[in-house]
Amino acid sequence: MKANRSMPAAAVVPILTYPDVREAVAWLSAAFGFAERIRIGENHRAQMRCGDGALIVADVAKDRRPPRPGEVTHAVMVRVDDVRAHCEKARAHGARILLEPVDFEFGERQYQAEDLAGHHWTFSETLDDVAPETWGGEPVI
């Protein structure tokens, strides 16, 4: 891929809609440790870094809406170094913790949270390199 300073370098970049872009950027920075990369208008869009990944925070417009209560249409998974510490920081900033940190047989410790606009997030910490066949996974490549 060619580099473009106006575009995140990540191959997959979710675009999530929030009622207030500036409030969402501040909250995502404080609660999840993301960092604003580019601001596009005062309350239109923002590009954010999260580790070596990225996301775009978008405003409500036309058919773009934040999640509705009681519906889950998507979730975003982010890898972090310390799930327990990340969970406590998110909780301290008002994230609703949907699943406390759990160690899974596939070598990951994960927790799930809901942010200020109802988006669902899974944060995952690698504990060990585990062959998928040991827990029922089936590699296809």
C-alpha positions as semicolon CSV with decimal commas, in nm:
position;residue;x (nm);y (nm);z (nm)
1;M;0,000;0,000;0,000
2;K;0,111;0,352;-0,071
3;A;0,148;0,581;0,228
4;N;-0,084;0,881;0,257
5;R;-0,050;1,122;0,551
6;S;-0,422;1,199;0,521
7;M;-0,522;0,834;0,578
8;P;-0,448;0,594;0,865
9;A;-0,186;0,332;0,778
10;A;-0,398;0,042;0,912
11;A;-0,550;-0,196;0,657
12;V;-0,888;-0,206;0,832
13;V;-1,031;0,119;0,972
14;P;-1,374;0,106;1,140
15;I;-1,589;0,419;1,114
16;L;-1,802;0,459;1,426
17;T;-2,078;0,718;1,463
18;Y;-2,114;0,926;1,781
19;P;-2,361;1,201;1,872
20;D;-2,075;1,436;1,961
21;V;-1,737;1,380;1,792
22;R;-1,533;1,599;2,031
23;E;-1,687;1,435;2,339
24;A;-1,621;1,089;2,192
25;V;-1,257;1,173;2,111
26;A;-1,198;1,299;2,465
27;W;-1,368;0,995;2,618
28;L;-1,196;0,736;2,394
29;S;-0,861;0,899;2,472
30;A;-0,918;0,901;2,849
31;A;-1,096;0,566;2,888
32;F;-0,929;0,349;2,623
33;G;-0,598;0,527;2,567
34;F;-0,658;0,610;2,201
35;A;-0,492;0,918;2,048
36;E;-0,637;1,168;1,805
37;R;-0,440;1,176;1,479
38;I;-0,635;1,414;1,255
39;R;-0,930;1,643;1,326
40;I;-1,167;1,707;1,034
41;G;-1,389;2,001;1,120
42;E;-1,485;2,090;1,474
43;N;-1,750;1,819;1,514
44;H;-1,745;1,626;1,184
45;R;-1,482;1,351;1,205
46;A;-1,159;1,253;1,374
47;Q;-0,901;0,988;1,297
48;M;-0,768;0,808;1,602
49;R;-0,476;0,575;1,665
50;C;-0,509;0,267;1,882
51;G;-0,180;0,080;1,890
52;D;-0,093;0,000;1,529
53;G;-0,461;0,023;1,437
54;A;-0,695;0,311;1,369
55;L;-1,058;0,416;1,379
56;I;-1,260;0,709;1,258
57;V;-1,507;0,885;1,485
58;A;-1,788;1,022;1,267
59;D;-2,074;1,260;1,333
60;V;-2,443;1,181;1,301
61;A;-2,549;1,265;0,945
62;K;-2,803;1,138;0,693
63;D;-2,828;0,763;0,763
64;R;-2,528;0,746;1,004
65;R;-2,644;0,686;1,360
66;P;-2,488;0,557;1,683
67;P;-2,609;0,220;1,818
68;R;-2,960;0,202;1,960
69;P;-3,011;0,072;2,313
70;G;-3,070;-0,302;2,319
71;E;-2,914;-0,364;1,975
72;V;-2,565;-0,484;1,898
73;T;-2,479;-0,466;1,529
74;H;-2,101;-0,475;1,560
75;A;-1,809;-0,492;1,800
76;V;-1,449;-0,383;1,764
77;M;-1,160;-0,591;1,901
78;V;-0,840;-0,419;2,009
79;R;-0,524;-0,590;2,131
80;V;-0,363;-0,440;2,441
81;D;-0,068;-0,526;2,666
82;D;-0,252;-0,548;3,001
83;V;-0,624;-0,628;2,993
84;R;-0,680;-0,595;3,367
85;A;-0,524;-0,248;3,389
86;H;-0,704;-0,141;3,071
87;C;-1,036;-0,261;3,211
88;E;-0,990;-0,069;3,535
89;K;-0,900;0,251;3,348
90;A;-1,206;0,213;3,123
91;R;-1,430;0,146;3,424
92;A;-1,293;0,454;3,602
93;H;-1,395;0,665;3,302
94;G;-1,750;0,528;3,295
95;A;-1,729;0,239;3,049
96;R;-1,994;-0,022;3,116
97;I;-1,807;-0,348;3,162
98;L;-2,001;-0,625;2,988
99;L;-1,752;-0,905;3,061
100;E;-1,485;-0,890;3,329
101;P;-1,135;-1,008;3,225
102;V;-1,138;-1,380;3,146
103;D;-0,856;-1,614;3,041
104;F;-0,954;-1,827;2,740
105;E;-0,813;-2,160;2,624
106;F;-0,702;-2,002;2,296
107;G;-0,433;-1,804;2,479
108;E;-0,605;-1,468;2,524
109;R;-0,730;-1,272;2,825
110;Q;-1,024;-1,054;2,723
111;Y;-1,283;-0,817;2,858
112;Q;-1,577;-0,649;2,691
113;A;-1,703;-0,295;2,740
114;E;-1,965;-0,056;2,611
115;D;-1,861;0,303;2,547
116;L;-2,048;0,629;2,603
117;A;-2,248;0,592;2,279
118;G;-2,324;0,220;2,308
119;H;-2,048;0,079;2,084
120;H;-1,921;-0,259;2,202
121;W;-1,550;-0,328;2,239
122;T;-1,345;-0,638;2,317
123;F;-0,993;-0,581;2,449
124;S;-0,757;-0,876;2,423
125;E;-0,417;-0,953;2,577
126;T;-0,209;-1,244;2,445
127;L;-0,103;-1,481;2,723
128;D;0,044;-1,763;2,515
129;D;0,087;-1,880;2,155
130;V;-0,164;-2,165;2,136
131;A;-0,215;-2,395;1,836
132;P;-0,578;-2,359;1,721
133;E;-0,618;-2,737;1,697
134;T;-0,576;-2,769;2,076
135;W;-0,902;-2,585;2,147
136;G;-1,112;-2,687;1,844
137;G;-1,001;-2,426;1,590
138;E;-0,927;-2,533;1,235
139;P;-0,662;-2,342;1,039
140;V;-0,766;-2,297;0,676
141;I;-0,460;-2,125;0,532
